[in-house]
């Protein structure tokens, strides 16, 4: 397991400590969870950008839900 050192000024420490209860009460857990959420958000944003780019190029075909059900005999 890797150990990281993070330097926080008093204001940053107060901010993280004030929300740490939402993430299990530990500062390390809070920072890890926030970092993972940020990574997930950035990944989701990139997926959206890729989709929109492909949509602009006409590479995306959308199918109505009812048509999809008919196609699979549902």
C-alpha positions as CSV (number, residue, x, y, z in Angstrom):
1,X,0.0,0.0,0.0
2,X,1.3,3.5,-0.9
3,X,1.4,6.3,1.6
4,X,1.1,9.8,0.5
5,X,1.7,13.0,2.3
6,X,-0.6,15.9,1.6
7,X,0.0,19.4,3.0
8,X,-3.1,21.4,3.8
9,X,-3.3,25.0,5.1
10,X,-5.7,25.6,7.9
11,X,-8.5,26.7,5.6
12,X,-8.2,23.5,3.5
13,X,-8.0,21.4,6.6
14,X,-11.2,22.9,7.9
15,X,-13.0,22.3,4.6
16,X,-12.0,18.7,4.4
17,X,-12.7,18.0,8.1
18,X,-16.2,19.6,7.8
19,X,-17.2,17.2,5.0
20,X,-15.4,14.1,6.3
21,X,-18.5,12.9,8.1
22,X,-20.1,12.3,4.7
23,X,-17.2,9.9,3.8
24,X,-16.8,7.8,6.9
25,X,-15.4,10.4,9.3
26,X,-11.7,9.9,8.3
27,X,-9.8,12.6,6.4
28,X,-7.9,10.0,4.3
29,X,-11.1,8.3,3.3
30,X,-12.7,11.6,2.4
31,X,-9.7,12.6,0.2
32,X,-9.6,9.2,-1.5
33,X,-13.3,9.2,-2.2
34,X,-13.3,12.8,-3.6
35,X,-10.3,11.9,-5.9
36,X,-12.1,8.8,-7.2
37,X,-15.3,10.8,-7.8
38,X,-13.4,13.4,-9.7
39,X,-11.7,10.7,-11.9
40,X,-15.2,9.1,-12.5
41,X,-16.6,12.5,-13.4
42,X,-13.8,13.2,-15.9
43,X,-14.2,9.8,-17.4
44,X,-17.9,10.3,-17.8
45,X,-17.3,13.7,-19.4
46,X,-14.9,12.2,-21.9
47,X,-17.5,9.6,-22.9
48,X,-20.1,12.3,-23.5
49,X,-17.6,14.3,-25.6
50,X,-16.8,11.2,-27.6
51,X,-20.5,10.4,-28.1
52,X,-21.2,14.0,-29.2
53,X,-18.3,14.0,-31.6
54,X,-19.4,10.7,-33.2
55,X,-23.0,12.0,-33.3
56,X,-21.9,15.2,-35.2
57,X,-20.1,12.9,-37.7
58,X,-23.2,10.9,-38.3
59,X,-21.7,7.8,-36.8
60,X,-24.5,7.2,-34.3
61,X,-27.8,5.6,-35.0
62,X,-30.5,5.9,-32.4
63,X,-33.3,3.3,-32.2
64,X,-36.7,4.0,-30.6
65,X,-37.4,1.8,-27.6
66,X,-40.6,0.4,-29.1
67,X,-38.7,-0.5,-32.3
68,X,-36.0,-2.2,-30.2
69,X,-38.6,-4.3,-28.3
70,X,-40.1,-5.4,-31.7
71,X,-36.7,-6.3,-33.0
72,X,-36.1,-8.6,-30.0
73,X,-39.7,-9.8,-29.8
74,X,-40.3,-8.4,-26.3
